[in-house]
């Protein structure tokens, strides 16, 4: 099993939850935004693999 990229969650000031959906803040550092982008990509890949 692949470990998800969770760096973006290492600082509570970088993200928030909109209901149950995590969102990255505009003022988060570039590294956190890239980590969040990788996280979403990994989730999408994981979900598409589970559907097959």
The first five atom37 places (N, CA, C, CB, O) and aatype in JSON, in Angstrom:
{
  "aatype": [20, 20, 20, 20, 20, 20, 20, 20, 20, 20, 20, 20, 20, 20, 20, 20, 20, 20, 20, 20, 20, 20, 20, 20, 20, 20, 20, 20, 20, 20, 20, 20, 20, 20, 20, 20, 20, 20, 20, 20, 20, 20, 20, 20, 20, 20, 20, 20, 20, 20, 20, 20],
  "atom_mask": [
    [1, 1, 1, 1, 1],
    [1, 1, 1, 1, 1],
    [1, 1, 1, 1, 1],
    [1, 1, 1, 1, 1],
    [1, 1, 1, 1, 1],
    [1, 1, 1, 1, 1],
    [1, 1, 1, 1, 1],
    [1, 1, 1, 1, 1],
    [1, 1, 1, 1, 1],
    [1, 1, 1, 1, 1],
    [1, 1, 1, 1, 1],
    [1, 1, 1, 1, 1],
    [1, 1, 1, 1, 1],
    [1, 1, 1, 1, 1],
    [1, 1, 1, 1, 1],
    [1, 1, 1, 1, 1],
    [1, 1, 1, 1, 1],
    [1, 1, 1, 1, 1],
    [1, 1, 1, 1, 1],
    [1, 1, 1, 1, 1],
    [1, 1, 1, 1, 1],
    [1, 1, 1, 1, 1],
    [1, 1, 1, 1, 1],
    [1, 1, 1, 1, 1],
    [1, 1, 1, 1, 1],
    [1, 1, 1, 1, 1],
    [1, 1, 1, 1, 1],
    [1, 1, 1, 1, 1],
    [1, 1, 1, 1, 1],
    [1, 1, 1, 1, 1],
    [1, 1, 1, 1, 1],
    [1, 1, 1, 1, 1],
    [1, 1, 1, 1, 1],
    [1, 1, 1, 1, 1],
    [1, 1, 1, 1, 1],
    [1, 1, 1, 1, 1],
    [1, 1, 1, 1, 1],
    [1, 1, 1, 1, 1],
    [1, 1, 1, 1, 1],
    [1, 1, 1, 1, 1],
    [1, 1, 1, 1, 1],
    [1, 1, 1, 1, 1],
    [1, 1, 1, 1, 1],
    [1, 1, 1, 1, 1],
    [1, 1, 1, 1, 1],
    [1, 1, 1, 1, 1],
    [1, 1, 1, 1, 1],
    [1, 1, 1, 1, 1],
    [1, 1, 1, 1, 1],
    [1, 1, 1, 1, 1],
    [1, 1, 1, 1, 1],
    [1, 1, 1, 1, 1]
  ],
  "atom_positions": [
    [[0.84, -1.18, 0.0], [0.0, 0.0, 0.0], [0.88, 1.25, 0.0], [-0.95, 0.0, 1.22], [1.91, 1.3, 0.68]],
    [[0.48, 2.2, -0.75], [1.23, 3.44, -0.9], [0.86, 4.44, 0.2], [0.98, 4.05, -2.29], [-0.32, 4.58, 0.54]],
    [[1.84, 5.13, 0.74], [1.59, 6.13, 1.77], [1.21, 7.45, 1.1], [2.84, 6.32, 2.69], [1.9, 7.92, 0.19]],
    [[0.1, 8.03, 1.55], [-0.36, 9.3, 0.98], [0.54, 10.45, 1.43], [-1.82, 9.57, 1.39], [1.08, 10.43, 2.53]],
    [[0.68, 11.43, 0.57], [1.46, 12.63, 0.87], [0.63, 13.52, 1.8], [1.84, 13.39, -0.44], [-0.36, 14.11, 1.37]],
    [[1.03, 13.61, 3.06], [0.26, 14.36, 4.05], [1.02, 15.57, 4.61], [-0.14, 13.45, 5.18], [0.63, 16.11, 5.64]],
    [[2.1, 15.99, 3.95], [2.88, 17.13, 4.44], [2.02, 18.36, 4.66], [4.0, 17.46, 3.46], [2.21, 19.1, 5.63]],
    [[1.06, 18.58, 3.78], [0.2, 19.75, 3.87], [-0.57, 19.82, 5.18], [-0.76, 19.77, 2.71], [-1.01, 20.9, 5.58]],
    [[-0.76, 18.68, 5.86], [-1.48, 18.65, 7.13], [-0.57, 18.88, 8.33], [-2.19, 17.32, 7.29], [-1.04, 18.87, 9.47]],
    [[0.72, 19.09, 8.11], [1.65, 19.23, 9.22], [1.54, 20.57, 9.93], [3.05, 19.03, 8.74], [2.13, 20.75, 11.0]],
    [[0.8, 21.51, 9.36], [0.62, 22.82, 9.99], [-0.86, 23.2, 9.84], [1.55, 23.9, 9.34], [-1.36, 23.31, 8.73]],
    [[-1.54, 23.39, 10.96], [-2.98, 23.69, 10.93], [-3.3, 25.01, 10.25], [-3.53, 23.71, 12.35], [-4.45, 25.23, 9.87]],
    [[-2.33, 25.88, 10.08], [-2.56, 27.17, 9.43], [-2.57, 27.07, 7.91], [-1.5, 28.16, 9.87], [-2.9, 28.04, 7.23]],
    [[-2.23, 25.91, 7.36], [-2.14, 25.74, 5.91], [-3.43, 25.21, 5.29], [-1.01, 24.81, 5.58], [-3.59, 25.29, 4.07]],
    [[-4.33, 24.67, 6.09], [-5.54, 24.06, 5.53], [-6.72, 24.29, 6.45], [-5.33, 22.55, 5.3], [-6.57, 24.72, 7.6]],
    [[-7.9, 24.0, 5.93], [-9.13, 24.04, 6.7], [-10.09, 23.02, 6.1], [-9.77, 25.48, 6.71], [-9.86, 22.51, 5.01]],
    [[-11.15, 22.73, 6.81], [-12.15, 21.8, 6.31], [-13.41, 22.56, 5.95], [-12.45, 20.71, 7.36], [-13.93, 23.35, 6.74]],
    [[-13.9, 22.31, 4.75], [-15.17, 22.85, 4.29], [-16.16, 21.7, 4.42], [-15.09, 23.41, 2.79], [-16.36, 20.93, 3.48]],
    [[-16.78, 21.59, 5.58], [-17.57, 20.4, 5.89], [-16.6, 19.27, 6.19], [-18.55, 20.03, 4.72], [-15.84, 19.35, 7.16]],
    [[-16.63, 18.24, 5.37], [-15.69, 17.11, 5.53], [-14.56, 17.15, 4.5], [-16.43, 15.79, 5.41], [-13.7, 16.28, 4.5]],
    [[-14.57, 18.17, 3.64], [-13.6, 18.25, 2.55], [-12.45, 19.17, 2.93], [-14.29, 18.75, 1.25], [-12.67, 20.34, 3.25]],
    [[-11.21, 18.66, 2.91], [-10.08, 19.54, 3.22], [-9.8, 20.5, 2.07], [-8.83, 18.71, 3.53], [-9.94, 20.14, 0.9]],
    [[-9.41, 21.7, 2.41], [-9.05, 22.73, 1.44], [-7.72, 23.34, 1.86], [-10.17, 23.84, 1.33], [-7.46, 23.5, 3.05]],
    [[-6.89, 23.68, 0.9], [-5.61, 24.33, 1.18], [-5.84, 25.84, 1.19], [-4.51, 23.92, 0.13], [-6.59, 26.36, 0.37]],
    [[-5.19, 26.53, 2.08], [-5.35, 27.99, 2.17], [-4.49, 28.67, 1.11], [-4.97, 28.5, 3.58], [-3.43, 28.16, 0.74]],
    [[-4.93, 29.81, 0.64], [-4.2, 30.57, -0.37], [-2.83, 31.0, 0.12], [-5.01, 31.8, -0.78], [-1.88, 31.08, -0.66]],
    [[-2.71, 31.29, 1.42], [-1.43, 31.77, 1.95], [-0.5, 30.65, 2.42], [-1.69, 32.72, 3.09], [0.53, 30.91, 3.03]],
    [[-0.87, 29.4, 2.13], [0.01, 28.28, 2.47], [1.27, 28.34, 1.6], [-0.73, 26.92, 2.27], [1.22, 28.83, 0.48]],
    [[2.39, 27.84, 2.12], [3.62, 27.85, 1.32], [3.5, 26.94, 0.09], [4.81, 27.41, 2.18], [2.67, 26.02, 0.05]],
    [[4.33, 27.21, -0.88], [4.32, 26.45, -2.14], [4.45, 24.95, -1.89], [5.46, 26.93, -3.06], [3.77, 24.15, -2.54]],
    [[5.31, 24.56, -0.97], [5.52, 23.14, -0.68], [4.24, 22.48, -0.18], [6.64, 22.97, 0.34], [3.95, 21.34, -0.54]],
    [[3.49, 23.19, 0.65], [2.23, 22.65, 1.17], [1.21, 22.52, 0.04], [1.67, 23.54, 2.3], [0.47, 21.54, -0.02]],
    [[1.18, 23.5, -0.86], [0.24, 23.44, -2.0], [0.59, 22.29, -2.92], [0.26, 24.77, -2.79], [-0.31, 21.59, -3.41]],
    [[1.87, 22.07, -3.17], [2.3, 20.94, -4.01], [1.96, 19.62, -3.33], [3.82, 21.01, -4.29], [1.5, 18.68, -3.99]],
    [[2.17, 19.54, -2.02], [1.84, 18.34, -1.27], [0.35, 18.05, -1.35], [2.28, 18.49, 0.2], [-0.05, 16.9, -1.52]],
    [[-0.48, 19.09, -1.23], [-1.93, 18.92, -1.32], [-2.33, 18.44, -2.71], [-2.64, 20.24, -0.98], [-3.2, 17.58, -2.85]],
    [[-1.69, 19.0, -3.72], [-1.97, 18.59, -5.1], [-1.61, 17.11, -5.28], [-1.17, 19.47, -6.11], [-2.37, 16.36, -5.91]],
    [[-0.46, 16.69, -4.74], [-0.06, 15.28, -4.81], [-1.04, 14.39, -4.06], [1.35, 15.09, -4.25], [-1.38, 13.3, -4.52]],
    [[-1.5, 14.85, -2.91], [-2.48, 14.11, -2.11], [-3.75, 13.87, -2.91], [-2.8, 14.88, -0.81], [-4.25, 12.74, -2.95]],
    [[-4.28, 14.91, -3.54], [-5.51, 14.76, -4.33], [-5.3, 13.8, -5.51], [-5.97, 16.13, -4.85], [-6.17, 13.0, -5.83]],
    [[-4.14, 13.89, -6.15], [-3.82, 12.99, -7.26], [-3.76, 11.54, -6.78], [-2.49, 13.4, -7.91], [-4.28, 10.64, -7.43]],
    [[-3.13, 11.33, -5.63], [-3.02, 9.99, -5.07], [-4.4, 9.43, -4.71], [-2.12, 9.99, -3.85], [-4.68, 8.25, -4.94]],
    [[-5.27, 10.27, -4.15], [-6.62, 9.83, -3.82], [-7.37, 9.42, -5.07], [-7.38, 10.92, -3.08], [-8.06, 8.4, -5.09]],
    [[-7.24, 10.23, -6.12], [-7.93, 9.94, -7.38], [-7.44, 8.61, -7.95], [-7.7, 11.07, -8.39], [-8.25, 7.8, -8.4]],
    [[-6.12, 8.4, -7.94], [-5.55, 7.14, -8.44], [-6.02, 5.95, -7.6], [-4.02, 7.22, -8.44], [-6.34, 4.89, -8.14]],
    [[-6.05, 6.14, -6.29], [-6.47, 5.06, -5.39], [-7.92, 4.71, -5.64], [-6.26, 5.47, -3.91], [-8.28, 3.54, -5.7]],
    [[-8.77, 5.73, -5.79], [-10.19, 5.49, -6.02], [-10.44, 4.83, -7.37], [-10.97, 6.79, -5.94], [-11.3, 3.95, -7.47]],
    [[-9.71, 5.24, -8.4], [-9.91, 4.64, -9.71], [-9.42, 3.19, -9.72], [-9.19, 5.46, -10.8], [-9.99, 2.35, -10.42]],
    [[-8.37, 2.88, -8.96], [-7.87, 1.51, -8.88], [-8.87, 0.63, -8.12], [-6.49, 1.46, -8.2], [-9.03, -0.55, -8.43]],
    [[-9.53, 1.21, -7.12], [-10.51, 0.44, -6.33], [-11.75, 0.16, -7.16], [-10.89, 1.21, -5.04], [-12.43, -0.84, -6.93]],
    [[-12.07, 1.02, -8.11], [-13.26, 0.84, -8.93], [-13.09, -0.27, -9.96], [-13.59, 2.14, -9.64], [-14.08, -0.79, -10.48]],
    [[-11.86, -0.65, -10.24], [-11.63, -1.66, -11.29], [-11.75, -3.04, -10.77], [-10.27, -1.49, -11.9], [-11.58, -4.0, -11.52]]
  ]
}
